[in-house]
Amino acid sequence: MRSDVLELADLLRSVGSAAGLDEIGVCTADAFDDVRATLHQRRADGLSADMNFTYRNPDRSTDPQRILPGARTIVVGAQSFRRRSTPAESSAPARVGEYVWEPHYATLRTGLDAVASTLRDHGHRAVVVSDDNALVDRAAAHRAGIGWWGKNSNILLVGRGSRFVLGSIVTDAKLPVADGPVEDGCGTCDRCVVACPTEAIVDGRAVDARRCLAWLVQSAEPFPVEFRAALGDRLYGCDECQDVCPPNRTLDRREPAPQTAGSSTVDVVELLQSTDDELIARHGAWYIPRRDPAYLRRNALLVLGNIGDASAPGVRAVIDEALHDTRPVVVSHAIWAATELGLAERVRTVLSSHPEHIRYDPMIVDELDRLEARP
């Protein structure tokens, strides 16, 4: 390969590293035909549930030419989100996923933009894609030799684990590509499969979104009753499969994670006391269905029902407020939380004051039926 191409590849790695990327790999921009077939099959099997991410249009998200006609290579970047934190004092603390403790995707984007800018300076076209439906980023990372597919469907980097956000630059530059995928490092280990609270990790290194807590807290559908107790104290995200993963645990023992400046917990009583505008201002970087804070309230009510104490300050008031809400998704999950907290006597009293179109909403009727069926 020509020396100028090798020099450009070295320069891109240097620029990416200086801009904060922890790992860079390069692969061809050929279509990911095998991944496309897999996505279509999983969608047909129902594993995607109502998830649109990568499943919305597999024909597009597996074809880099849709992003940049004439693309020749993909530069893949990985940014670590591995952190440690000290939970805040709270009577009802809810956990949030480690990857949102800090704006890691913004840091990743900065690094990718720096690499893309260097490519453009050298006369090439380059398009950055990150955290969207344009490209299956894990497939690109696997082809680029960044890491192997874990049984929990995450990409694991050799010696560095799976706590990374991924993004890519699709370019028409000819660059040296990875010799091939990284050898599988999972072997017979199935700790993530066993540890999953809802048995969402299924055959073929796939995750059933209908059971995955990390997806269910982002879904616009009512939270499945059978998984509400399993949600425990999780408000957003679920790190269980990564927490038990041996490469991650080994790295944590060998090298303490940096202390985060963000928060690993949210006080659910305080959250439920907040206005919708305040919730979007604080948590708007999270994926919230339809940008509607009602879904954050739904999650918080479930957590409160799991870990709350009806006698703790503010709990009865936020339950009462939620029962008085006009949004069925809030009211229905408030009924469940109230019942779990021993406050069921408030449910019918409050609901009797609601107009019929709320009182007889199917979600609310279903919750009331379950309440009546309780022993």
N, C-alpha and C positions, 0 to 999 in steps of 0.2 A: 504494500500500500504506500502511496506517495507520502513523503515526509511532511508536506504541508497539511495533509489530512490528519496525520498522527499528532502534529503540533496543535492543530485546532482542537482535537479531542482532549489533549492534555490541558489546554487553556480553559476549555469548558469546565473540566473537573476542578481546576484551580479557582475559577470564578465562582462556581457553585459552592465550593467549600468555604470560600471567603464570605459568601453571602448567607451562610448558615446551614446549607444542606449537609446532612450527615452521610449520605451515600448517593452515588450517581452511577447509572448503568445505561447502556445503549442497546437498542434492538432494531430489527427491521420494521418497516411500517406496513408489512403485509397484513392482510385481514386475519383476524383471529377466528378462523372458521370453526375450530373445535369448541371454542368458548361460546360462539354463537349458537351452535347446536345444543350445547349444554343448557344455556339460558332458556332457549325455546322449550326444551324438554322439562326443565324445572318449573317453568311457568305453566306448562300443560298439566303437570302433576300437582299444581296448586301451591308449591313451596314458596312462591313469591308473595302470596297473600295479596294485599293492596299496595305493596311496595312498587314504586315506579323507578327507583334508583337502579340504573343499569338494565332493569327489566322493561322499562317503558318502550324502548325500541332497540332490541338486540341487534338488528341489522345495521343500525347506525352506530351503536356504541362499540361494535367490534370491527368497524371498518375505518381506519385512520384516514383513508382517502376522502371520507365525508367531512373531515375536519380541515384537511389541506390537500386538494387535488395535486398529485405529483409528489406527495410526501415519499421520502426514501428511508428515513430513520426516525426513531422516537428516543428522546433523551428522558430518562426516568429519574426523578429525584425522590429521596426519602428524608423525612424530618422526624427526629425522635420526639415523642411526647412523654417519655418516662420521667415521672416526677414523684416526689414524696411530699406529704403535707401534714399539717396539724389540724384536725377537725375543730371547727368552732364550737364554743359552748352553746348548747341548745337543749331544750326539753324534748324536741322532736326533730332531730337532724336527719335529713335525707341525703343519701349519697348521689353524686353525679359522676358520670364517666370521666376517667382520667384525661381523655383526649380533649375535653372542653374546659379543663381547669385554667388553661391559658389559650390565647388565640393562635394555636399552632398552625392552622391553615394559612393565616396571614403571613407567618414567618416562612412557611413553605413557599407561598406565592412570591414573596420577595426574592427568594433564592432562584426560583424558576424564571422569574422575570429578568434577573441578571444574566442568566445563561442564554435566554432567548434574545436579549439585547445584544449580547456578544455575537450570536449567530447572525443577526441582522447587520451588525457592523461589518461582518465578513461577506456580505452580499447574499445571504440566504433568507428564505422565508421561514418564519417560525411562529407557531401558535401554542400558547400555554393553555392546558386543560387541567383543572384541578377541582375535585369535590363537586362534580356535576355529572350529567348523564351522557356526555359526549364520548367518553372512553372508559372501558373497564380497566381501571388503573392497576388492579392487582394482576391482571393478565399481562399487561405491559411490563410490570415489575418482574414477574416470573420469567418472561422471555428475555428480559434484559439482564438476567443473572443477579438481580438484587437479592432474591431469596427463594425459598420453596413454599409451596402451598401447604399450610397446616391443616390438620383435620377439622379445625374450627373455621376454615376457609380464609383465614388471615395469611398474609405473607410473613414468613420468619426469615430474618437475616442471620447468617451464620455468626454465632458468637454474640449476637446482639438482640435476639428475640423479635417480638412482634409489635412492640409499642412504637409504631411509626405511622405517620400520615404520608400519603403518596400522591404524586402529581407528575405530569408529563409535559414535554415540549415536542410537538409534531413538527418536523422540519423537512425541507427538501435537500438538506446537506447530506453528503455521503460521509459517513463516519464509521470507524471500526466498531463492529457489534460484538456482543457477548458470544463466546463459543457455544453456549447452550445453557439450559436452565441449571440451577443449583441442585445438587443431589438431595433427594428427600431426607430430612433429618428426623422425622417423627418415628419411623420404625413401628414398633409394636405399642408405643405409648398411646394411651387413650384417656389420659387424665382430664382433658378438656371435655371429652364426651361424657365421662362419669360425673364431672362436677357441674355440668350445666343444670340449672335449677328446674328447667322445664323439658329436659331431654330434646332440645331443639337441634342438636347436631346429629345428622342422619348419615346414612351410607353415602359413599362417594365424596366425602369431604364437603358436604353441603350443609346449609343451615335452613331449617324450615322456619320461614318468617312468621308463620301462624303461631309458633311457639316461642320465638326468640324475644326475650324481654327488651333487648336493645331496640328492636323494631316496634314492639307493641306500644312502648311509651311514645313513639313518634307517629303511630297510626291514627287515622281519623275515625276509626271504628271504635265502638264501645270496647272497653278492655275486657277480654274473656274472663268470665267468673272463675273458671277453673285454675287460672294462673294469678289471681289477685293476691293470694297469700304468698305465693312464690316470689312476687315482686318485692316483698319485704320492705326495706327502707330505700329502695332505688327510685329516685325521681326521674333521672335521665341517664340512659346508657346502662350497660352491664359489663363489668370487667372480669366476671368469674372465670371464663375460659382462658383469659390471659394471665390472671393471678396464679393459676395452678400450673401454668405451662413451664416445664423444666428449664428451657433456655432463658426464660424471663426470670425465674427464681434464682438460677445460677448467676446471672448477671447482677441481680440485686445483692446477692451475698458478696460478690467479688468487688462491686463498685457501687457505692451508695448513690441513689438517684439525686439529682439536684432538687433543692427545696423550691416548691412552687410559690409564686407570688399570688396565685389565685386561690380559690376556695374549693375544697373537696366535698363540702356539704352545704345544704341550704336548709334553713329553718322553715318547715312547712307551715307552721302557724303564721309566721311573719309573711310568707308568700301568700297565703290565703287572705291575709289582712290587706294586701297591696291592691292598688287599682290596676286595671288592665294596662294602662299606659306605663305604669311603673314596671310591670312584669316584662313588657316588650323592651323597655329601656335597659333592664338588667340582664335579660336572657334572650334578647332578640337574635343573638348570633347562633342560638341553637336552632335545630330544625323543628319548627312548630307547625303542625298542619294548618294550612290556610292562614297562617300568621294570626291565629285566634288563640288568645291566652286561656280560653276555656279549657284547652287540652292540658295546659300546665296545671290548672286547677284540678282537673280530673286526676292527674298523676299524684298531685299533692294530697288529695282526699284519700286515695288508695293507700298511700304511705301512712297517713294519719290513722286510718283504720287499722293498719297493721302494727304500728309502734306507738300510737298516741295513748294518752291517759286523759280520760274525760274530766278528771278533777284538776288537770294542769291549767294554768292561767291561759285564757284566750281560746281554749279548745271548743267549749260549748258555743261560744259566740261565732267562731268561724264555721262551725257545722250549721248553725242556725242561718247564718248569712248565705251559705251555699244552698241550703234547702229553699231559701227565698229567691234564689237566682231564677232568671227567666230562660236560661239555656238548658235544654234537656240533658245534654252531656254532663253538665255540672250537677244538676239536681239528681239525676239517676245515680251517679257515683257517690253523691252525698248521702243518699239513702243507704247505700251499702256501708259507708264509713260510719254513719250514725248507728246502724245496727251492730257493727263490730264493737263500737265503743259503749254499747249499752244505752244508747240514746234514742232507741226506736220510737219511744212515746212521742217524740217531737215530730216525727215524719208525717203522720196523718193530720196532725194539727196544722202544720204549715201548709201541706199540700191542699188542704181544703180551701185555702185562700187563693190558690192559683186559678187562673182562667182555665176553661176546659181544654183548650188546645195544648196546654202544657201538662195538665193533670192526666190527660189521656194519651200523651205521646207514647209510642210503643216502647221506647227505652225505659220510661218511668213505670209503665204498666208491668214490664218484665221484672223490674226491681221489686215492685210491690208484691208481685206474685211470689217471688223468692222469699221475701220477708214473711209473707203469710205462711209459706210452707215450712218455715223454720220450726223446730220442736220447741 
